[in-house]
């Protein structure tokens, strides 16, 4: 099959959504019937925040996606995003399962923004998403998508960027690319069970070192 790379096209949206649901296992932790909605919120947020989105295609099948954006005044924007998330949470009732899991998800977003604010570092860009479809990993697709983002950063004179990740993701990929872990935090999804705890990370990268 022919591997190609192209900008985001809405006709591939459903394929991308399926990849997101599979990659983060939404159906395993979101109440039945709400995995699609939760994943769609996450995906639409990531795509709308990205000024540069690239799809990896085998023939006409999406096998990977990356999204990044240039950032001006990252700390101020992080502060405002945190306020936006907290205000949204205040409108969500916590009296049923689907509302509870969405509130928990929003709390992980607050944790991430807190890490960025605590880092107190000026970043010029952010990697919003980088995903390779199950069954297509280890073929260099992730590295190619990553390198295309770095080229985009270089074209726009970006020297530093950041990304959020978690213990459910392949953080070793970013570490192999030379990114440094700046902050980490732990979120308890409930029941005081250690297995329900997940670690969240803030990574920083320097374009000139890559």
C-alpha positions, 0 to 999 in steps of 0.5 A: 500500500502507498503511504502518503501525507496530507492536510486534514480533510473532513471526509476522514473525520469518522476514521480519525474518531475511530482511531481516537476511541481505540487508542485511548480505549474510551469504551473501557472507561466511559459509561456505555453509550457515551464513549463516542461523545466523549471522544468526539469532544476530545478530538474536536477540541484538539483539531480546532486548537491546531493550526497544522494538522497532517494525516498519514494515509495508506491508500485512502485509509487514515493510519495516523494523525498529528496536530500542532499549533504556534503559541503566543503567550502560552501562560496566559492562554493556559490560565484562560483555558483552565478558567474555561474548563472550570466554568464548564465543569460548574455547569455539569451535574455530578449526579449520574455516571456520564456527567461524573466521568466527563467532570473527571476528564475535565479535571485532568485537563485542569491538572495539565494546565496547572503543570504548564502554569507551574513550569513558567516557561515561554513556549512558542508552539504546542503539539496537540495530538500525535496518534498512529492507528493500532496495527500500524505502529513500528513502521515509522509513521509516527516519526514521519508525522513528528518530523513534519511538525518539526519542519512546520515549526522551523518554517515558522522560526519556532525554537521551543514547544510543549506537549501533554502526555500520560502514562497510558501513552507511549511517552518513550517515543517523545523521550527518544526524540529528545523531549524533556519531562518538565512536570508530572502529576497524578490523577485518581479516577476514583475508588482510592484504587491505585490501579485507577491512578494515572500519571500526566506529564508536561514535556518540552522540546527544543527544535534546534536540538532535534 
